[in-house]
Amino acid sequence: MVNGTVQQWIYSLVTFSIIFGTEALFVNITYVLSGVAKGAVCLDGSPPAYHHDKGFGTGVNSWLIQMEGGGWCNNVTTCLSRKNTRLGSSKQMVENLAFSGILSNKPQFNPDFYNWNRVKVGYCDGSSFTGDVQEVNPITKLHFRGARVFLAVMEELLAKGMKNAENAILSGCSAGGLTSILHCDSFKALLPMGAKVKCFSDAGYFIDVKDISGAPHIEEYFRDVVSLHGSAKNLPPVCTSRLKPDLIKNILAPDVADPYGVWLNCKLDILKCSSRQLQIMHGYRLLFLRALNALGPSSSRGYFINSCYAHCQTEVQETWYRADSPKLANKTIAKALGDWFYDKNPFQKIDCPYPCDKTCHNRVFDPNVHTFNIDI
């Protein structure tokens, strides 16, 4: 765990690295001050915040809302550890955020969405924007108000022109990807009847399986998340009517299931995985595909499932849209997503197992940077 100042520096450094070699677009932060009176606040009680680059030309009435990711907190201790970071306080968010990939304003970097209104919503509640507990403990002073934050931000964007949206996308990465799934219906309900609205999740579709130790630890972990944040009432009824509310995510090799660190090097760099570990990961892939298949056929559903060892690929230029970006059926993620949104061509492609895809940008993770409650 790193403190807020160091983490902010690391986050800024990573952001600069992502956009190195492209024309940088830096977008100023906007604080939703009106949300405070409604109790729509971050973990520390600060107002919600977002970064918005206005649409232009034919995209002036099109909106892409990107929900930030960053894990979850399941108890007072883990929430306190986030409280003084950008994942718990808008006071710690960067004032000028670099937009790249799906957030770029350049057609050569983002051909289908470059001139839309592009919004990055800061994630500072630890519950994928589902929590809503009225009481605030006077000692910890933690606020569990993620659902209110989501609504307050959307209400402000509606007032800024989203009420006239002709096209709209709710998207996100990791915990933000889960947000886009959980809030898809409510997001669509806020927009004009005739608007074209779709939602997509980047690395945010999580299945319910046991971890490598055979224990349901993550199920218990997310039962705590739902209980702590009061999330159950804000989860989609179509899900909670047939599933327990806490079954919203699962992870293959959390630290608790690997007390001796056997999986540590593998998790940091896939080239350091043993043949047995790769076999287990391939088994997890099959479980994932089985869960996807259980959803049943749908001509409107799109998916781009590659076998690259990377977490989130839409906000990084090299994996979103570049000459050497990952491809399936000879299409980049950007091209596949654009064709799917505009109904040009339905895209439902699944990659062959690792390591057969030679277009991948497999990531090597920094062992000194511990991101909050995220694991494979």
Secondary structure, 3 states (H helix, E strand, C coil): CCCHHHHHHHHHHHHHHHHCCCCCEEEEEEECHHHHHHCCCCCCCCCCEEEEECCCHHHCCEEEEEECCCCCCCCHHHHHHHHCCCCCCHHHCCCEEEECHHHCCCCCCCCCCCCCEEEEECCCCCCCCCCCCCCCCCCCCCCCCHHHHHHHHHHHHHHCCHHHCCEEEEEEECHHHHHHHHCHHHHHHHCCCCCEEEEEEECCCCCCCCCCCCCCHHHHHHHHHHHHHCCHHHCCHHHHCCCCCCCCCCCCCCHHHCCCCCCHHHHHCHHHCCHHHHHHHHHHHHHHHHHHHCCCCCCCCCEEECCCCCCCCCCCHHHHCCCCCCEECCEEHHHHHHHHHCCCCCCEEECCCCCCCCCCCCCCCCCCCCCCCCCC
